[in-house]
Amino acid sequence: MDSKQPRKQRKAHFGAAMHERQKKVAAPLSKELREKHKKRSMAVRKGDTVKVVRGQYKGITEKVMEVDLKRYRIFVKGAERKNAKGKESPYPIHPSNVMITELSLDDELRKSKLKG
């Protein structure tokens, strides 16, 4: 983003393409991962283990079930709420409110990014 104008910042954020949104759905790494991989934060992916550090589900450490790029939210296994019918439904959490504690290294491209 080149502009400082709030109007253009909002337009760039909400009008971003899906491949640009993936970078924005990022969370800080835990101290152990930070020292190991020499990176401060990474994009959150399905299969990563995260710890919720803010909000009503603070303290939960579980795997990421789904990443919603359209709404900039992630769904964590233990963060669920009851809906009107009494069923459990996953609660959307903003990625800035979590910390990655374990990375899913199934993807070769992600492994190479950590090494390089």
Residue frames as qw, qx, qy, qz and C-alpha x, y, z in Angstrom:
[[0.000, 0.888, 0.459, 0.000, 0.00, 0.00, 0.00],
 [0.475, 0.270, 0.019, 0.837, 1.41, 3.29, -1.08],
 [0.160, -0.650, -0.170, -0.724, -1.18, 5.75, 0.16],
 [0.131, -0.009, -0.682, 0.719, -1.66, 7.10, 3.68],
 [0.452, -0.143, -0.078, -0.877, -5.26, 8.11, 3.01],
 [0.437, -0.007, 0.791, -0.427, -7.71, 6.04, 5.10],
 [0.730, 0.436, 0.095, -0.517, -10.10, 5.86, 2.13],
 [0.605, 0.547, -0.553, -0.168, -7.46, 4.21, -0.05],
 [0.081, -0.342, 0.889, -0.293, -6.21, 2.00, 2.80],
 [0.614, 0.146, 0.593, -0.500, -9.75, 0.64, 3.26],
 [0.742, 0.523, -0.136, -0.398, -10.22, 0.15, -0.47],
 [0.380, 0.530, -0.758, -0.004, -6.96, -1.79, -0.73],
 [0.251, -0.202, 0.859, -0.398, -7.83, -3.92, 2.33],
 [0.621, 0.269, 0.571, -0.465, -11.40, -4.83, 1.42],
 [0.710, 0.616, -0.088, -0.328, -10.79, -4.99, -2.33],
 [0.155, -0.597, 0.771, 0.159, -7.69, -7.18, -2.09],
 [0.743, 0.239, -0.540, -0.315, -7.38, -10.27, -4.29],
 [0.930, -0.339, -0.056, -0.128, -7.31, -13.70, -2.65],
 [0.826, 0.170, -0.248, 0.477, -3.57, -14.21, -3.11],
 [0.125, 0.553, -0.276, 0.776, -2.96, -10.85, -1.38],
 [0.663, -0.550, 0.024, -0.508, -5.34, -11.73, 1.46],
 [0.930, -0.107, -0.311, 0.164, -3.33, -14.87, 2.29],
 [0.491, 0.303, -0.357, 0.734, -0.39, -12.67, 3.34],
 [0.250, -0.509, 0.142, -0.812, -2.67, -10.50, 5.50],
 [0.861, -0.397, -0.120, -0.292, -4.04, -13.50, 7.43],
 [0.593, 0.352, -0.571, 0.444, -0.79, -13.71, 9.40],
 [0.675, -0.721, -0.074, -0.137, -0.01, -14.25, 13.07],
 [0.034, -0.781, 0.595, -0.187, 3.13, -13.94, 15.21],
 [0.777, 0.102, -0.616, 0.087, 5.21, -17.05, 15.92],
 [0.749, -0.658, -0.076, 0.034, 5.92, -18.32, 19.43],
 [0.207, -0.865, 0.448, 0.086, 9.34, -17.56, 20.95],
 [0.695, -0.220, 0.657, 0.192, 10.61, -21.10, 20.22],
 [0.673, 0.543, 0.451, 0.223, 9.56, -20.95, 16.55],
 [0.162, 0.984, -0.069, -0.008, 10.92, -17.41, 16.25],
 [0.366, -0.712, 0.574, 0.170, 14.36, -18.51, 17.40],
 [0.714, 0.016, 0.676, 0.180, 14.30, -21.70, 15.32],
 [0.569, 0.569, 0.510, 0.304, 13.17, -20.18, 11.99],
 [0.321, -0.238, 0.071, 0.914, 14.46, -16.59, 12.39],
 [0.105, -0.435, -0.501, -0.741, 11.03, -15.19, 11.42],
 [0.152, -0.024, 0.469, -0.870, 8.65, -13.08, 13.48],
 [0.612, 0.293, 0.419, -0.603, 5.33, -13.96, 11.83],
 [0.071, -0.045, 0.872, 0.481, 3.82, -16.16, 9.13],
 [0.566, -0.062, -0.302, -0.765, 0.54, -16.61, 7.30],
 [0.542, -0.097, 0.720, -0.423, -1.83, -18.93, 9.18],
 [0.470, 0.175, -0.711, -0.493, -2.78, -22.13, 7.38],
 [0.888, -0.212, -0.069, -0.402, -5.10, -25.03, 7.96],
 [0.911, 0.021, -0.352, 0.214, -3.31, -27.57, 10.16],
 [0.247, 0.480, -0.445, 0.715, -1.22, -25.05, 12.12],
 [0.514, -0.551, -0.605, 0.256, -1.52, -25.20, 15.89],
 [0.073, 0.575, -0.047, 0.814, -2.33, -21.83, 17.39],
 [0.305, -0.404, -0.658, 0.557, -2.84, -20.39, 20.86],
 [0.064, -0.810, -0.374, -0.447, -5.61, -17.81, 21.27],
 [0.448, -0.046, -0.382, 0.807, -4.10, -14.89, 23.21],
 [0.169, 0.060, 0.172, -0.969, -7.05, -12.44, 23.22],
 [0.546, -0.132, -0.403, -0.723, -10.81, -12.60, 23.45],
 [0.769, -0.301, 0.217, -0.521, -13.31, -14.92, 25.10],
 [0.991, 0.079, -0.110, 0.010, -11.45, -18.06, 23.95],
 [0.090, 0.807, -0.533, 0.237, -8.11, -16.89, 25.38],
 [0.475, -0.473, 0.716, -0.193, -5.84, -19.77, 26.38],
 [0.913, 0.238, 0.293, -0.154, -7.12, -22.36, 23.87],
 [0.053, -0.583, 0.710, 0.392, -4.29, -24.15, 22.03],
 [0.748, 0.280, 0.591, -0.117, -5.71, -26.15, 19.12],
 [0.416, 0.049, 0.639, 0.646, -5.38, -26.76, 15.39],
 [0.303, 0.386, -0.105, -0.865, -6.74, -24.42, 12.75],
 [0.574, 0.328, 0.746, -0.081, -9.74, -26.06, 11.03],
 [0.449, 0.683, 0.474, 0.326, -10.34, -23.45, 8.35],
 [0.251, -0.350, 0.043, 0.902, -9.05, -20.11, 7.07],
 [0.316, 0.784, 0.535, 0.003, -11.67, -17.72, 5.68],
 [0.426, -0.027, 0.198, 0.882, -9.84, -15.32, 3.38],
 [0.015, -0.634, -0.486, -0.602, -13.01, -13.49, 2.40],
 [0.442, -0.839, -0.224, -0.224, -13.69, -12.37, 5.99],
 [0.259, 0.618, -0.545, 0.503, -10.05, -12.38, 7.23],
 [0.668, -0.468, 0.361, -0.452, -10.89, -14.92, 9.96],
 [0.353, 0.258, -0.899, 0.013, -9.68, -18.32, 11.12],
 [0.818, -0.348, -0.094, -0.449, -11.59, -21.12, 12.81],
 [0.067, 0.450, -0.832, 0.319, -9.88, -22.95, 15.69],
 [0.471, -0.144, -0.862, -0.117, -11.03, -26.39, 16.84],
 [0.292, -0.348, -0.747, 0.486, -11.91, -25.55, 20.49],
 [0.099, 0.232, 0.149, -0.956, -13.50, -22.14, 19.82],
 [0.160, -0.359, -0.793, -0.465, -17.16, -22.96, 19.29],
 [0.282, 0.028, 0.370, -0.885, -20.43, -21.40, 20.35],
 [0.252, 0.392, 0.880, -0.087, -23.98, -22.69, 20.52],
 [0.115, -0.158, -0.400, -0.896, -26.39, -21.36, 17.94],
 [0.527, -0.130, 0.134, -0.829, -30.13, -20.82, 18.40],
 [0.859, -0.009, -0.382, -0.342, -30.90, -24.50, 17.70],
 [0.765, -0.554, 0.313, -0.096, -28.37, -25.64, 20.30],
 [0.916, 0.278, 0.009, 0.291, -25.81, -26.92, 17.80],
 [0.517, -0.605, 0.210, 0.568, -22.12, -26.11, 18.12],
 [0.601, 0.761, 0.122, 0.214, -20.79, -23.80, 15.40],
 [0.689, -0.025, -0.071, 0.721, -17.19, -22.63, 14.96],
 [0.129, -0.928, -0.177, 0.300, -16.41, -19.10, 16.15],
 [0.617, 0.647, 0.005, 0.448, -14.45, -16.82, 13.76],
 [0.560, -0.700, 0.010, 0.443, -11.23, -15.39, 15.25],
 [0.359, 0.913, -0.194, 0.009, -9.07, -12.65, 13.78],
 [0.882, 0.182, -0.252, 0.353, -5.50, -13.94, 13.14],
 [0.172, 0.637, -0.365, 0.658, -3.94, -11.05, 15.07],
 [0.619, -0.534, 0.258, -0.515, -5.51, -12.52, 18.23],
 [0.991, -0.123, 0.054, 0.023, -3.62, -15.82, 17.97],
 [0.101, -0.755, 0.634, 0.133, 0.01, -16.96, 18.16],
 [0.863, 0.287, -0.390, -0.141, 1.32, -19.85, 16.07],
 [0.594, -0.597, 0.526, -0.124, 2.82, -22.52, 18.33],
 [0.593, -0.119, 0.755, 0.253, 3.35, -25.28, 15.74],
 [0.360, 0.522, -0.358, -0.685, 3.66, -24.99, 11.97],
 [0.862, 0.263, 0.421, -0.097, 2.15, -27.42, 9.48],
 [0.070, -0.641, 0.584, 0.493, 5.04, -28.26, 7.14],
 [0.736, 0.299, 0.608, 0.000, 3.14, -30.43, 4.62],
 [0.524, 0.846, 0.099, -0.014, 3.76, -27.89, 1.86],
 [0.789, 0.044, 0.100, 0.604, 7.20, -27.93, 0.21],
 [0.236, 0.704, 0.106, 0.661, 6.95, -24.22, -0.71],
 [0.481, -0.835, 0.000, -0.267, 6.37, -23.30, 2.92],
 [0.869, -0.350, 0.080, 0.341, 9.39, -25.39, 4.00],
 [0.633, 0.331, 0.129, 0.688, 11.59, -23.62, 1.46],
 [0.057, -0.843, -0.081, -0.529, 10.40, -20.18, 2.67],
 [0.688, -0.724, 0.045, -0.021, 11.46, -21.08, 6.21],
 [0.841, -0.141, 0.157, 0.498, 14.91, -22.23, 5.09],
 [0.485, 0.449, 0.211, 0.721, 15.59, -19.36, 2.68]]
